[in-house]
Amino acid sequence: MHPPARLLRQGITLHACIDDGRWSGTPGSPSILNASPEAAAAGGNLALLRGGDRLRVHLNRRHVNILIGDEELQRCYEGLKARGGFSVP
């Protein structure tokens, strides 16, 4: 997977990727695979992310930290519950 064209024009050729792991191979960029739907089934915060949310990825420690305040995460979780929860197990 390549970065979007706008990033390529800025000289950015690699970017981290979080995916559901259904790839036949991995890109040249750092990748975290098998993140979903397992994360949703376990009720993880990954399912609460929206476009533009910031993350800190530490590949060696195998951690992804969501850089969103606890109050905002709680609002997102309440909104998800109000919509009936996760659409897939």
C-alpha distances in whole Angstrom, upper triangle without the diagonal:
4,7,9,12,14,13,12,16,17,16,13,10,9,9,10,8,11,11,14,13,13,10,12,10,8,6,8,8,11,10,13,13,16,16,18,20,22,22,23,26,27,27,25,24,21,22,24,21,20,18,19,20,20,19,20,18,20,18,21,23,21,21,20,23,23,24,26,30,32,34,30,29,32,32,29,30,33,32,29,33,34,32,33,30,27,27,25,27
4,6,8,11,9,8,12,13,12,10,7,7,8,10,10,13,14,17,16,17,14,15,13,11,8,9,8,12,12,15,16,19,19,21,23,25,24,26,29,30,30,27,26,22,24,25,22,21,18,18,20,20,19,20,18,20,19,22,24,22,23,21,23,23,24,26,30,32,34,31,30,33,33,30,31,34,33,31,34,36,34,35,32,29,29,28,30
4,6,8,6,6,10,10,10,7,6,6,6,9,10,13,14,18,18,19,16,18,16,14,11,11,9,12,13,15,17,20,19,21,23,25,24,26,29,29,29,26,25,21,22,23,20,19,15,15,17,17,17,18,17,19,19,22,24,22,22,20,22,21,22,24,28,30,31,28,27,31,31,28,30,33,31,29,33,34,32,34,31,29,29,28,30
4,6,6,6,9,10,11,9,9,10,10,12,12,15,16,19,20,20,18,20,19,17,14,15,13,16,16,18,19,22,21,22,24,26,25,26,30,31,30,27,25,22,23,23,20,18,14,15,17,17,18,20,19,22,22,25,27,25,25,22,23,22,23,24,28,30,31,28,28,31,30,27,29,32,30,29,33,34,31,33,31,29,28,28,31
4,5,5,6,9,10,9,10,12,12,15,16,19,20,23,23,23,21,23,22,20,16,16,16,18,19,22,23,26,25,26,28,30,29,30,33,34,34,31,29,26,27,27,23,21,18,17,20,20,22,23,23,25,25,28,30,28,28,25,27,26,26,27,31,34,34,31,31,34,33,30,33,36,33,32,36,37,34,36,34,32,32,32,34
4,6,5,7,9,9,11,13,13,16,17,19,21,24,25,26,24,26,24,22,19,18,17,19,20,23,24,27,26,27,29,31,30,30,34,35,34,31,29,26,26,26,22,20,16,16,19,19,20,22,22,25,25,29,30,29,28,25,26,24,24,25,29,32,33,29,29,33,32,29,32,35,32,32,36,36,34,36,35,32,32,33,35
4,5,5,7,5,7,9,9,13,14,17,19,23,23,24,22,24,22,20,16,16,14,16,18,20,22,25,24,25,28,30,28,29,33,33,32,29,27,24,25,25,22,20,16,15,18,17,18,19,19,22,22,25,27,26,25,22,23,22,22,24,28,30,32,28,28,32,31,29,31,34,32,32,35,36,34,36,34,32,32,33,34
4,5,5,5,6,9,10,14,15,19,20,24,24,25,22,24,21,19,15,14,13,16,18,21,23,26,26,27,30,31,30,32,35,35,35,32,30,27,28,28,25,23,20,19,21,20,21,22,21,23,23,26,28,27,27,24,26,25,25,27,31,34,35,32,32,35,35,32,34,37,35,34,38,39,37,39,37,34,34,34,36
4,5,7,9,12,14,17,19,22,24,27,28,28,26,27,25,23,19,18,17,20,22,25,27,30,29,30,33,35,33,34,38,38,38,35,32,29,31,31,27,25,21,20,23,22,23,24,24,26,26,29,31,30,30,27,28,28,27,29,32,36,37,33,34,37,36,34,36,39,37,37,40,41,39,41,39,37,37,37,39
4,6,9,11,13,16,18,22,24,27,28,29,27,28,26,23,20,18,17,19,21,24,26,30,28,30,33,34,33,34,37,38,37,34,31,28,30,30,26,24,21,19,21,20,21,22,22,24,24,27,29,28,28,26,26,26,25,27,30,33,35,32,32,36,35,33,35,38,36,36,40,41,39,41,39,37,37,37,39
4,6,9,11,15,18,21,23,27,27,28,25,27,24,21,17,16,14,17,20,23,25,29,28,30,33,34,32,34,37,38,37,34,32,29,31,31,27,26,22,21,23,21,22,22,21,23,23,25,28,27,27,25,26,26,26,28,32,35,36,33,33,37,37,34,37,40,38,37,41,42,40,42,40,38,38,38,39
4,6,8,11,14,17,20,23,23,25,22,24,21,18,15,13,11,14,16,19,21,25,24,26,29,30,29,31,34,34,33,30,28,25,27,27,24,23,19,18,20,18,18,18,17,19,19,22,24,23,23,21,23,23,22,25,29,31,33,30,30,34,34,31,33,36,35,34,38,39,37,39,37,34,35,35,36
4,7,11,13,16,18,22,21,22,20,21,18,15,11,10,9,12,14,18,20,23,23,25,28,29,28,30,33,33,33,30,28,25,27,28,24,24,21,20,21,20,19,19,18,19,18,21,24,23,23,21,23,24,24,27,30,33,35,32,31,35,35,32,34,37,36,35,38,40,38,39,37,34,34,34,35
4,7,9,13,15,19,18,20,17,19,16,13,9,7,5,8,11,14,16,20,20,22,25,26,25,27,30,30,30,27,25,22,24,25,22,22,19,18,19,17,16,16,14,16,15,18,20,19,19,18,20,21,21,24,28,30,32,30,29,32,33,30,31,35,34,32,36,37,36,37,34,31,32,31,32
4,6,10,13,16,16,18,16,19,16,12,10,9,6,7,9,11,14,17,17,19,22,23,21,24,27,27,26,23,22,18,21,21,18,18,16,15,15,14,13,13,11,13,13,16,18,17,17,15,17,17,18,21,24,27,29,26,25,29,29,26,28,31,30,29,32,34,32,33,30,28,29,28,29
4,7,10,14,14,16,15,17,15,11,9,9,6,5,6,8,11,14,13,16,19,19,18,20,23,23,23,20,18,15,18,19,16,16,15,14,14,12,11,10,8,11,10,13,15,13,13,11,14,14,16,19,22,24,27,24,22,26,27,24,25,29,28,26,29,32,30,31,28,25,26,25,26
4,6,10,10,13,12,15,13,10,9,10,7,6,5,6,8,11,10,13,16,16,15,18,20,21,21,18,17,13,15,17,14,15,14,14,14,13,11,12,10,12,11,15,16,13,13,11,14,15,17,19,22,24,26,23,22,25,26,22,23,27,26,24,27,29,27,28,25,22,23,22,23
4,7,8,11,11,15,14,11,11,13,11,9,6,5,6,8,7,9,12,13,12,14,17,17,17,14,14,10,12,14,12,13,13,14,13,13,11,12,10,12,11,15,15,12,12,10,12,13,15,17,21,22,24,21,19,22,23,20,20,24,23,21,24,26,24,25,22,19,20,19,19
4,5,8,9,12,12,10,11,14,12,11,8,6,5,6,6,7,10,11,11,13,15,16,17,15,15,11,12,15,13,14,14,16,16,16,14,15,13,16,14,18,18,14,14,13,16,16,19,20,23,24,26,23,21,24,24,21,21,24,23,21,23,26,24,24,21,17,18,16,17
4,6,8,12,12,12,14,17,15,14,10,8,6,4,5,5,7,8,9,11,13,14,15,14,15,11,12,15,14,16,16,19,18,19,17,18,16,18,16,19,19,16,16,15,17,18,21,22,25,25,27,24,22,24,25,21,21,24,23,20,22,25,23,22,19,15,16,13,14
4,5,9,9,9,12,15,14,13,9,8,4,4,7,8,10,11,12,14,15,17,18,17,18,15,15,19,18,19,19,22,21,21,19,20,17,18,16,19,19,15,17,16,19,20,23,25,28,28,30,28,25,27,28,25,24,28,27,24,26,29,26,26,23,19,19,16,16
4,7,9,10,12,16,16,16,12,12,8,8,10,10,11,12,15,16,17,19,20,19,21,17,17,21,20,21,21,23,23,24,22,23,20,22,19,22,23,19,20,19,23,23,26,27,31,31,33,30,27,30,30,27,26,29,28,25,27,30,27,26,23,20,19,16,17
4,5,7,9,13,13,14,11,11,9,10,12,13,14,16,17,19,20,22,23,22,23,19,20,23,21,22,22,24,24,24,22,23,20,21,19,21,23,19,21,20,23,24,27,29,32,32,35,32,29,32,32,29,29,32,31,28,30,32,30,29,27,23,22,20,20
4,7,10,13,15,16,13,14,11,13,16,16,18,19,21,22,23,25,27,25,26,23,23,27,25,26,25,27,27,27,25,26,23,24,21,23,25,22,23,23,27,27,30,32,35,36,38,35,33,36,36,32,32,36,34,31,34,36,33,33,30,26,25,23,23
4,7,10,12,12,11,12,11,13,16,17,19,20,21,23,24,25,27,25,26,23,24,27,25,26,25,26,26,26,24,24,21,21,18,20,22,20,22,22,25,26,29,31,34,35,38,35,33,35,36,33,33,36,35,32,35,37,35,34,31,28,27,25,25
4,7,8,9,7,10,9,12,14,16,18,19,20,22,24,25,26,24,24,21,22,25,23,24,22,24,24,23,21,20,17,18,15,17,19,17,19,19,22,23,26,28,32,33,35,33,30,33,34,31,31,35,33,31,34,36,34,34,31,27,27,25,25
4,5,7,7,11,11,14,16,18,20,21,22,24,26,27,28,25,25,21,23,25,23,23,21,22,22,21,20,20,17,18,15,18,20,18,19,19,22,23,25,27,31,33,35,32,30,34,34,31,32,35,34,31,34,37,34,35,32,29,28,27,27
4,7,8,12,13,17,18,21,23,24,24,27,29,29,30,27,26,23,25,27,24,25,23,23,23,22,20,19,16,17,14,17,20,18,20,19,22,24,25,28,32,33,36,33,32,35,36,33,33,37,36,34,37,39,37,38,35,31,32,30,30
4,6,10,12,16,16,19,22,22,22,24,27,27,27,24,23,20,23,24,21,22,20,20,20,18,16,16,13,14,12,14,17,15,17,16,19,20,21,24,28,30,32,30,28,32,32,29,30,34,33,31,34,36,35,35,32,29,30,28,29
4,7,10,14,14,17,20,20,19,22,24,24,25,21,21,18,21,22,19,21,19,19,19,17,14,13,10,10,8,11,13,12,13,13,16,17,19,22,26,27,30,28,26,29,30,27,28,32,31,29,32,35,33,34,30,27,28,27,27
4,6,10,10,13,16,16,16,19,21,21,22,19,18,15,18,20,17,19,18,18,18,16,14,13,10,11,9,12,13,11,12,12,15,16,19,21,25,26,29,26,24,27,29,25,26,30,29,27,29,32,30,30,27,24,25,23,23
4,7,7,10,13,13,12,15,17,17,18,15,15,12,15,17,15,17,17,18,17,15,13,12,9,10,8,11,12,9,10,9,13,14,17,20,23,24,26,24,22,25,26,23,23,27,26,24,26,29,28,28,24,21,22,21,20
4,5,8,11,11,11,14,16,16,17,15,16,13,15,17,16,18,18,20,19,18,15,16,13,14,12,14,15,11,12,12,15,17,20,22,25,25,28,26,23,25,27,23,23,27,26,23,26,29,27,26,23,20,20,18,18
4,6,8,7,8,11,12,13,15,13,15,12,13,16,16,18,19,21,20,19,17,18,15,16,14,17,16,13,13,13,16,17,21,22,25,25,27,25,22,24,26,22,21,25,25,21,23,26,25,24,20,17,18,15,14
4,7,6,6,9,11,11,12,10,11,8,10,13,12,15,16,18,16,16,14,15,13,15,14,16,16,12,12,10,13,14,17,18,21,21,23,21,18,21,22,19,18,22,21,18,20,23,22,21,18,15,16,14,13
3,5,5,6,8,10,11,10,11,8,8,12,12,14,16,18,17,18,16,18,16,18,17,20,19,15,15,13,16,15,19,19,22,22,23,21,18,20,21,17,17,20,19,16,18,21,19,18,15,11,12,10,10
4,5,5,6,9,10,10,12,10,9,12,13,15,17,20,19,20,18,20,19,21,20,23,22,18,17,16,18,17,21,21,23,23,24,22,19,20,21,18,16,19,19,15,17,20,17,16,13,10,10,7,7
4,5,5,6,9,9,11,10,10,13,15,17,20,22,20,21,19,20,18,20,19,21,19,16,16,15,17,17,21,21,23,22,24,22,19,20,22,19,17,20,20,17,18,21,19,18,14,11,13,10,8
4,5,5,6,5,8,6,7,10,11,15,17,19,17,17,15,17,16,18,17,20,18,14,13,12,14,14,17,17,19,18,20,19,15,17,18,15,14,17,17,14,16,19,18,17,13,10,13,11,10
4,5,5,6,8,7,5,9,11,14,17,19,17,19,17,19,19,21,21,23,21,18,17,15,16,15,18,18,20,18,20,18,15,16,17,14,12,15,15,11,12,16,14,13,9,7,9,8,7
4,5,8,11,11,9,12,15,18,20,23,21,22,20,22,21,23,23,25,23,19,18,17,19,18,22,21,22,21,22,21,17,18,19,16,14,16,17,13,14,17,16,14,10,8,10,8,5
4,5,9,10,10,12,15,18,21,23,20,21,19,21,20,21,21,23,20,17,16,15,16,16,20,19,21,19,20,20,16,16,19,16,13,16,17,14,14,18,17,16,12,10,13,11,9
4,7,8,8,9,12,16,19,21,18,19,18,20,20,21,22,24,21,18,16,15,15,14,18,17,18,15,17,16,12,13,15,12,10,12,14,11,11,15,15,13,9,9,12,11,10
4,5,6,8,10,14,17,18,15,16,14,16,16,18,18,20,18,15,13,11,12,11,14,14,15,14,16,15,11,12,15,12,10,14,15,12,13,17,17,16,12,11,14,13,12
4,5,5,7,11,14,15,12,13,11,14,14,17,18,20,18,16,13,10,10,8,11,10,12,11,13,11,8,10,12,9,8,12,13,11,13,16,16,16,13,12,15,15,15
4,5,6,9,12,13,11,11,10,12,13,15,16,19,17,14,12,9,9,8,11,11,14,14,16,13,10,13,14,11,11,14,14,12,15,18,17,17,13,12,14,14,14
4,6,9,12,14,12,14,13,16,16,19,20,23,21,18,16,13,13,11,14,13,15,15,16,14,11,12,13,9,9,12,12,9,12,14,13,13,10,8,11,11,12
4,7,10,12,10,12,12,15,17,20,21,24,22,19,17,14,13,10,12,10,12,12,13,10,7,9,10,6,7,10,9,8,11,13,12,14,11,10,13,14,15
4,7,9,6,9,9,13,14,18,19,22,21,18,16,12,11,8,10,9,12,13,14,11,9,12,12,8,10,13,12,11,14,16,15,17,14,13,15,16,17
4,6,6,9,11,15,16,20,21,25,24,21,19,15,14,11,12,11,14,15,15,12,11,14,13,9,12,14,12,12,16,17,15,18,15,14,16,17,19
4,6,9,11,15,16,20,21,25,24,22,20,16,15,12,13,12,16,18,18,14,14,17,16,13,16,18,16,15,19,20,19,21,19,18,19,20,22
4,6,9,13,15,19,21,24,24,22,19,15,14,11,11,11,14,17,17,14,14,17,16,14,17,20,18,18,21,22,21,24,22,21,22,23,25
4,7,10,13,16,19,22,21,19,16,12,11,8,7,7,11,13,14,11,11,14,14,12,15,17,16,16,20,21,20,22,20,19,21,22,23
4,7,10,13,16,19,18,17,14,10,9,6,5,7,11,14,15,13,12,16,16,15,17,20,19,19,22,24,24,25,23,22,24,24,25
4,6,10,12,15,14,13,10,7,6,5,5,8,12,14,16,14,13,17,18,16,17,21,20,20,23,25,24,26,23,21,24,24,24
4,7,10,12,11,11,8,6,5,7,7,11,13,16,18,17,16,19,21,19,20,24,24,23,26,28,28,29,26,24,26,26,26
4,6,9,9,8,6,5,6,9,10,14,17,18,21,20,18,21,23,21,22,25,25,24,27,29,29,30,26,24,26,25,25
4,6,6,6,5,6,8,12,13,16,19,20,24,23,21,24,26,24,24,28,28,27,29,32,32,32,29,27,29,28,27
4,6,5,7,8,11,14,16,19,22,23,27,25,23,26,28,26,26,30,30,28,31,34,33,33,29,27,29,27,27
4,5,8,11,13,17,19,22,24,25,29,28,25,28,31,29,29,32,33,31,33,36,36,36,32,30,32,30,29
4,5,9,11,15,17,20,22,22,26,25,23,26,28,26,26,30,31,29,31,34,34,34,30,28,30,29,27
4,7,10,13,16,19,21,22,25,24,21,24,26,24,24,28,28,26,28,31,31,30,27,25,27,25,24
4,6,10,12,15,17,18,21,20,18,21,23,21,21,24,25,24,25,29,28,28,25,23,25,24,23
4,7,9,12,15,16,19,17,15,18,20,18,18,22,22,21,23,26,26,26,22,21,23,22,22
4,6,9,11,12,15,14,12,16,18,16,16,20,21,20,22,25,25,25,22,21,24,23,23
4,6,9,10,13,11,9,13,14,13,14,17,18,17,19,22,22,23,20,19,22,22,22
4,7,9,12,10,10,13,15,14,15,18,19,19,21,23,24,25,22,22,25,25,25
4,7,8,7,7,10,11,10,12,15,16,16,19,20,21,23,20,20,23,24,25
4,5,5,6,9,10,11,12,14,16,17,19,20,21,23,21,22,25,26,26
4,5,5,6,9,10,10,12,14,15,16,18,20,21,19,20,23,25,24
4,5,5,6,9,10,11,12,14,15,16,19,20,19,20,23,25,25
4,5,5,6,9,10,11,12,14,15,17,19,17,18,21,23,24
4,5,5,6,9,10,11,12,14,15,17,15,15,19,20,20
4,5,5,6,9,10,10,12,14,15,14,15,19,21,21
4,5,5,6,9,10,10,12,15,13,15,18,21,21
4,6,5,6,9,10,11,13,11,12,15,17,18
4,5,5,6,9,10,11,9,10,14,16,16
4,5,5,6,9,10,9,12,15,17,18
4,5,5,6,9,9,11,13,16,18
4,5,5,7,5,7,10,13,14
4,5,5,5,8,11,13,14
4,5,7,10,12,15,17
4,6,8,9,13,15
4,7,8,11,12
4,6,9,10
4,6,7
4,7
4
